[in-house]
Amino acid sequence: MLKDVLQTTESKEAAASSGALPYIGQPIDVAYCVLFLASDEARFITGGEYLVDGGALTM
């Protein structure tokens, strides 16, 4: 969704600095959440909502 917006270094830096984390999320960030939920580490989790947004909704 942001591919066309983040064409310049300045726009990338502005987007990264506007969030809770100085990072622009990547698809791999969602994949890591899914990987965790599919692992034995999450064996006692029965449900919930997981925001993988770098804290954007808490700002």
C-alpha positions in Angstrom: 0.0 0.0 0.0 2.9 2.4 0.7 5.0 1.5 -2.3 4.0 4.5 -4.3 4.1 6.9 -1.3 7.6 5.8 -0.2 9.6 6.7 -3.3 12.1 9.0 -1.8 14.5 8.7 1.1 12.9 11.7 2.7 9.4 10.2 2.6 10.8 6.9 4.0 12.5 8.7 6.9 9.3 10.8 7.6 7.2 7.6 7.7 9.6 5.8 9.9 9.9 8.7 12.4 6.1 9.2 12.7 5.4 5.9 14.4 6.2 4.4 17.8 9.1 2.5 16.3 11.7 4.0 13.9 11.0 1.3 11.3 8.6 0.8 8.4 6.9 -2.6 8.7 7.6 -5.4 6.3 5.6 -8.5 5.4 8.1 -10.6 7.3 6.9 -8.9 10.5 3.4 -10.4 10.1 5.0 -13.7 9.2 6.9 -13.8 12.5 3.7 -13.3 14.4 2.0 -16.1 12.5 5.1 -18.3 13.0 5.0 -17.6 16.8 1.3 -18.5 17.0 1.8 -21.7 15.0 4.7 -22.7 17.3 4.8 -24.7 20.5 5.6 -21.4 22.3 2.0 -20.4 21.8 0.5 -23.7 22.9 -1.6 -22.1 25.8 -3.0 -19.2 23.7 -6.6 -19.8 22.9 -7.5 -16.6 21.0 -7.0 -12.9 20.8 -6.3 -10.0 18.5 -2.7 -9.3 17.6 -1.8 -5.9 16.1 1.3 -6.1 14.0 1.6 -2.4 13.4 4.7 -1.2 15.2 2.5 0.6 17.7 0.8 2.8 15.1 -2.7 2.4 16.7 -1.4 3.3 20.2 0.0 6.7 19.2 
